[in-house]
Amino acid sequence: MRPHEGRTYAVTGARSGIGAATVDAMRAAGARVITVDLSDADITGDLGELDQLDTVAEQILERSRGTLHGYVNGAGVGPTNRRPSRLLAVNAFAAIGLITRLRPAFEHAENPRVTVISSNTITCHPNPISAELIQSCLVRPHEEMLKRVDEEIAPDVAYAVSKTVLTRWARTSAPAADWLGKGILLNVVAPGGTDTGMHNERAADPLYKDRTEAFPNPLGRLLLPAEVAEVVLFTLTPTTSALAGSVIFCDAGVDAIFHPLAPAPYLSAV
């Protein structure tokens, strides 16, 4: 029996890009997939409208009969959308909110796995990211933070902020009693430049074209969504039991170029 056969997964942003490639890889591996997107999916909804999360979660739970073996947040918005609040809502708050609402369904499954799609911008973005802003996004009311980012930061910075918030939440949640303590393994895949609509829109945008072209590309080409999907599928495999809170940079060496000395050894303060 194939490792994913008979397992039920939910994937947002399932209609295109990495989300669609992940759905294809899951189905090829024998899994049942519940798809979520703006249209042409099992469940339709705009995750950027946070008041829709309860309805989307209820529909996923109904279709899965209360048992989910895994989840992937393929839904994402890039900086060509000029509203920082939209990026933060979809990429961070909706992803975290939906995963949290679905946690009881993971508890009912055998070897549950949750993988969040982040980005290598969490370590490779050229602009400084406020640590205080990241922490505030994790603890302050969503409405307050959505208003704040529209007033304070540019869309490309908002993209990095949103993915950093998501990653920080996953990293801090993963070892907790409600996640690892319940056998739910929560991990992060951080892709680099991938041949998706989001990346290609950014590359064609006059505001981002030059900096996109100047970014290191050691592979000499964009990643294919299917290549990223294979990494995602690996993290969801039931026998992949030693990963919890891991961040896997799926960027063909870009993070390694920016941070050749990381991770640094632990240095005692004593």
KABEL-V129174 format. One record per run of one state. SS is the DSSP state (H for helix, E for strand, - for the rest). FROM is the first residue (numbers start at 0). TO is the last residue. If there is no record, write none. Layout:
ss:from:to
SS:FROM:TO
SS:FROM:TO
This chain:
ss:from:to
-:0:6
E:7:11
-:12:15
H:16:27
-:28:30
E:31:36
-:37:41
E:42:43
-:44:48
H:49:63
-:64:68
E:69:72
-:73:82
H:83:106
-:107:111
E:112:116
-:117:119
H:120:123
-:124:129
H:130:138
-:139:140
H:141:151
-:152:153
H:154:173
-:174:178
H:179:181
-:182:183
E:184:190
-:191:192
E:193:193
-:194:195
H:196:203
-:204:207
H:208:213
-:214:221
E:222:222
-:223:223
H:224:235
-:236:245
E:246:249
-:250:252
H:253:257
-:258:269
